[in-house]
Amino acid sequence: MTPYLFAEGASGYVDFLVAAFGAREVGRSVAPDGSIANCQLRVDTATIMVSEASAAFPASRAALYLYVADADAAMAQAERAGAERIMAVADMPYGDRQGGVRDPAGTIWWVSQRLSDAPYF
């Protein structure tokens, strides 16, 4: 499954995803007015798609769970890029070291580092 987000100011939002989470742009199509019709990005092994919001497809929000190698470093990078911290990084009882941020489009990102070999249920 690939998350697909509609964002106001999609071009700036793509820039944020690159700066905050190290996203890599895979491809982009542009509408006649110059706005992003579709942009595909890779964050590690996951794909995310972004389009400019419109009356037909208003800005959407979601909560995304992102596994990283170092939750503290990833949270700091996201905050430097303009994300708002909503939960400080801490060790969780379910085996993750996790923090949370809200990005400029309102999407929540749970930034987690797995500390246990046990499954997360």
BAVOTOR-897454 format. One record per residue: residue in one letter; x, y, z of N, C-alpha, C in turn. Coordinates in steps of 0.02 Angstrom, whole numbers, padded with zeros to 5 digits, always signed. Last residue first. Layout:
N
[A [X Y Z] [X Y Z] [X Y Z]];
...
end
This chain:
121
[F [+00135 -00298 +00912] [+00064 -00310 +00901] [+00024 -00263 +00942]];
[Y [+00287 -00327 +00852] [+00248 -00271 +00879] [+00175 -00284 +00861]];
[P [+00390 -00468 +00897] [+00343 -00433 +00853] [+00306 -00377 +00889]];
[A [+00557 -00448 +00962] [+00489 -00474 +00968] [+00442 -00436 +00921]];
[D [+00673 -00381 +00960] [+00663 -00429 +00905] [+00592 -00458 +00907]];
[S [+00671 -00205 +00996] [+00660 -00275 +01015] [+00653 -00318 +00952]];
[L [+00675 -00078 +00954] [+00725 -00097 +01003] [+00723 -00171 +01019]];
[R [+00650 +00020 +00812] [+00633 -00044 +00845] [+00690 -00064 +00890]];
[Q [+00605 +00184 +00813] [+00664 +00141 +00806] [+00647 +00076 +00845]];
[S [+00493 +00299 +00736] [+00509 +00244 +00781] [+00571 +00206 +00762]];
[V [+00386 +00427 +00728] [+00454 +00411 +00708] [+00481 +00360 +00759]];
[W [+00238 +00462 +00664] [+00265 +00427 +00722] [+00333 +00400 +00699]];
[W [+00176 +00606 +00600] [+00227 +00556 +00587] [+00249 +00527 +00653]];
[I [+00028 +00680 +00542] [+00067 +00657 +00601] [+00114 +00602 +00578]];
[T [-00003 +00819 +00438] [+00006 +00747 +00444] [+00049 +00731 +00505]];
[G [-00005 +00955 +00417] [-00049 +00927 +00468] [-00044 +00852 +00477]];
[A [+00087 +01010 +00336] [+00023 +00996 +00305] [-00027 +00965 +00355]];
[P [+00203 +01018 +00414] [+00169 +01080 +00396] [+00100 +01069 +00363]];
[D [+00183 +00877 +00532] [+00216 +00914 +00478] [+00176 +00975 +00458]];
[R [+00209 +00834 +00696] [+00157 +00853 +00648] [+00192 +00896 +00595]];
[V [+00292 +00694 +00771] [+00291 +00762 +00746] [+00230 +00771 +00701]];
[G [+00349 +00588 +00905] [+00299 +00607 +00854] [+00306 +00680 +00835]];
[G [+00452 +00445 +00944] [+00429 +00514 +00955] [+00379 +00530 +00900]];
[Q [+00517 +00295 +01016] [+00472 +00331 +00972] [+00460 +00402 +00994]];
[R [+00576 +00139 +01017] [+00596 +00206 +01041] [+00562 +00253 +00992]];
[D [+00477 -00006 +01048] [+00501 +00047 +01003] [+00527 +00105 +01044]];
[G [+00417 -00098 +01135] [+00482 -00113 +01105] [+00508 -00064 +01054]];
[Y [+00306 -00065 +01205] [+00297 -00112 +01151] [+00361 -00123 +01110]];
[P [+00335 +00037 +01294] [+00329 -00031 +01321] [+00321 -00084 +01267]];
[M [+00463 +00146 +01225] [+00393 +00126 +01235] [+00389 +00054 +01259]];
[D [+00572 +00277 +01259] [+00566 +00204 +01250] [+00495 +00184 +01269]];
[A [+00546 +00431 +01170] [+00552 +00392 +01231] [+00547 +00318 +01214]];
[V [+00538 +00594 +01106] [+00563 +00526 +01097] [+00571 +00493 +01165]];
[A [+00386 +00687 +01133] [+00459 +00679 +01139] [+00478 +00606 +01129]];
[M [+00262 +00733 +01024] [+00280 +00684 +01076] [+00355 +00676 +01075]];
[I [+00257 +00835 +00938] [+00195 +00822 +00975] [+00206 +00769 +01029]];
[R [+00351 +00958 +00859] [+00353 +00900 +00903] [+00286 +00894 +00940]];
[E [+00327 +01004 +00695] [+00311 +01022 +00764] [+00312 +00958 +00806]];
[A [+00450 +01029 +00565] [+00397 +00989 +00597] [+00388 +01012 +00669]];
[G [+00558 +01094 +00507] [+00496 +01131 +00518] [+00439 +01092 +00547]];
[A [+00682 +01038 +00503] [+00650 +01051 +00438] [+00582 +01086 +00446]];
[R [+00708 +01015 +00636] [+00747 +01067 +00602] [+00715 +01086 +00535]];
[E [+00618 +00907 +00653] [+00605 +00971 +00686] [+00645 +01028 +00654]];
[A [+00684 +00809 +00577] [+00616 +00830 +00559] [+00599 +00898 +00591]];
[Q [+00804 +00797 +00650] [+00805 +00818 +00580] [+00737 +00844 +00559]];
[A [+00755 +00748 +00772] [+00791 +00812 +00770] [+00792 +00840 +00699]];
[M [+00703 +00624 +00729] [+00659 +00675 +00757] [+00691 +00744 +00754]];
[A [+00822 +00561 +00689] [+00769 +00574 +00640] [+00720 +00627 +00665]];
[A [+00893 +00552 +00811] [+00920 +00591 +00755] [+00866 +00608 +00704]];
[D [+00804 +00469 +00883] [+00823 +00535 +00909] [+00849 +00579 +00853]];
[A [+00795 +00351 +00805] [+00736 +00393 +00816] [+00754 +00463 +00840]];
[D [+00884 +00277 +00691] [+00898 +00317 +00751] [+00841 +00367 +00760]];
[A [+00829 +00206 +00585] [+00885 +00176 +00622] [+00898 +00211 +00688]];
[V [+00648 +00203 +00577] [+00713 +00232 +00561] [+00767 +00196 +00603]];
[Y [+00482 +00190 +00521] [+00538 +00159 +00557] [+00604 +00186 +00530]];
[L [+00341 +00284 +00537] [+00404 +00280 +00500] [+00457 +00248 +00543]];
[Y [+00175 +00296 +00512] [+00223 +00265 +00557] [+00287 +00252 +00518]];
[L [+00062 +00430 +00494] [+00108 +00383 +00463] [+00159 +00359 +00514]];
[A [-00096 +00490 +00481] [-00044 +00474 +00530] [-00002 +00418 +00500]];
[A [-00156 +00626 +00379] [-00149 +00555 +00396] [-00102 +00550 +00456]];
[R [-00255 +00734 +00281] [-00209 +00722 +00336] [-00210 +00648 +00351]];
[S [-00272 +00825 +00128] [-00286 +00768 +00171] [-00234 +00763 +00226]];
[A [-00350 +00955 +00040] [-00292 +00933 +00079] [-00313 +00876 +00126]];
[P [-00473 +00897 -00083] [-00446 +00943 -00032] [-00387 +00912 +00006]];
[F [-00509 +00878 -00233] [-00469 +00836 -00189] [-00436 +00881 -00136]];
[A [-00585 +00979 -00290] [-00607 +00910 -00298] [-00571 +00863 -00250]];
[A [-00509 +01090 -00257] [-00578 +01086 -00233] [-00604 +01014 -00238]];
[S [-00346 +01022 -00212] [-00391 +01061 -00254] [-00461 +01057 -00225]];
[A [-00171 +00995 -00178] [-00241 +00993 -00158] [-00282 +01038 -00205]];
[E [-00050 +00912 -00274] [-00077 +00977 -00252] [-00151 +00968 -00235]];
[S [+00008 +00754 -00210] [-00022 +00796 -00262] [-00045 +00861 -00231]];
[V [+00119 +00621 -00177] [+00093 +00686 -00157] [+00065 +00721 -00218]];
[M [+00157 +00460 -00111] [+00138 +00502 -00168] [+00105 +00565 -00142]];
[I [+00288 +00356 -00055] [+00234 +00402 -00038] [+00220 +00444 -00099]];
[T [+00362 +00199 -00022] [+00344 +00250 -00071] [+00287 +00291 -00042]];
[A [+00499 +00132 +00075] [+00428 +00148 +00066] [+00418 +00202 +00013]];
[T [+00629 +00114 +00109] [+00600 +00066 +00062] [+00527 +00080 +00047]];
[D [+00667 +00278 +00127] [+00697 +00213 +00138] [+00667 +00164 +00087]];
[V [+00550 +00348 +00043] [+00578 +00358 +00109] [+00602 +00289 +00131]];
[R [+00526 +00413 -00116] [+00545 +00355 -00077] [+00574 +00378 -00011]];
[L [+00388 +00486 -00205] [+00449 +00492 -00165] [+00462 +00426 -00130]];
[Q [+00304 +00556 -00340] [+00319 +00495 -00303] [+00387 +00504 -00269]];
[C [+00181 +00669 -00373] [+00252 +00663 -00358] [+00261 +00600 -00317]];
[N [+00064 +00739 -00480] [+00084 +00680 -00442] [+00159 +00681 -00433]];
[A [+00045 +00873 -00509] [-00011 +00827 -00520] [+00002 +00763 -00480]];
[I [+00097 +01021 -00442] [+00112 +00950 -00444] [+00048 +00910 -00454]];
[S [+00070 +01162 -00554] [+00067 +01128 -00489] [+00082 +01054 -00497]];
[G [+00063 +01217 -00679] [+00129 +01212 -00648] [+00129 +01177 -00580]];
[D [-00055 +01210 -00746] [-00043 +01271 -00708] [+00024 +01270 -00671]];
[P [-00052 +01080 -00801] [-00043 +01138 -00845] [-00029 +01203 -00808]];
[A [+00042 +00981 -00680] [-00020 +01002 -00712] [-00007 +01063 -00756]];
[V [+00174 +00864 -00688] [+00152 +00932 -00673] [+00089 +00948 -00712]];
[S [+00246 +00726 -00606] [+00209 +00752 -00663] [+00178 +00818 -00641]];
[R [+00396 +00649 -00554] [+00347 +00703 -00544] [+00312 +00717 -00609]];
[G [+00493 +00530 -00460] [+00465 +00557 -00522] [+00410 +00606 -00505]];
[V [+00565 +00515 -00343] [+00572 +00465 -00395] [+00546 +00491 -00462]];
[E [+00651 +00600 -00217] [+00600 +00605 -00270] [+00616 +00555 -00325]];
[R [+00674 +00539 -00060] [+00707 +00546 -00125] [+00652 +00547 -00178]];
[A [+00678 +00598 +00109] [+00641 +00571 +00052] [+00681 +00585 -00013]];
[G [+00728 +00635 +00231] [+00774 +00609 +00182] [+00739 +00576 +00123]];
[F [+00640 +00698 +00315] [+00644 +00625 +00318] [+00690 +00594 +00267]];
[A [+00656 +00838 +00297] [+00639 +00809 +00362] [+00654 +00735 +00367]];
[A [+00690 +00865 +00162] [+00731 +00891 +00217] [+00718 +00855 +00283]];
[V [+00589 +00795 +00092] [+00659 +00783 +00077] [+00703 +00805 +00136]];
[L [+00475 +00853 +00147] [+00485 +00781 +00155] [+00558 +00762 +00141]];
[F [+00492 +00988 +00104] [+00492 +00972 +00175] [+00507 +00897 +00185]];
[D [+00476 +00973 -00034] [+00540 +00997 -00008] [+00547 +00980 +00066]];
[V [+00342 +00935 -00034] [+00392 +00887 -00058] [+00461 +00909 -00031]];
[Y [+00289 +01057 +00009] [+00281 +00997 +00051] [+00331 +00944 +00030]];
[G [+00315 +01139 -00098] [+00349 +01152 -00034] [+00345 +01093 +00013]];
[S [+00227 +01075 -00188] [+00298 +01080 -00203] [+00339 +01093 -00140]];
[A [+00099 +01089 -00129] [+00130 +01023 -00134] [+00205 +01027 -00148]];
[G [+00008 +01184 -00073] [+00079 +01199 -00081] [+00120 +01135 -00086]];
[E [-00089 +01069 +00012] [-00087 +01137 -00014] [-00014 +01157 -00016]];
[A [-00091 +00898 -00033] [-00065 +00951 +00009] [-00072 +01018 -00026]];
[F [-00139 +00734 -00021] [-00152 +00796 -00057] [-00132 +00852 -00009]];
[L [-00053 +00579 -00022] [-00075 +00639 +00014] [-00086 +00696 -00034]];
[Y [-00053 +00411 -00008] [-00061 +00464 -00059] [-00090 +00524 -00024]];
[P [+00043 +00267 +00034] [+00006 +00326 +00056] [+00005 +00379 +00001]];
[T [+00026 +00112 -00039] [+00064 +00174 -00043] [+00021 +00232 -00019]];
[M [+00042 -00058 +00000] [+00000 +00000 +00000] [+00045 +00062 +00000]];
end
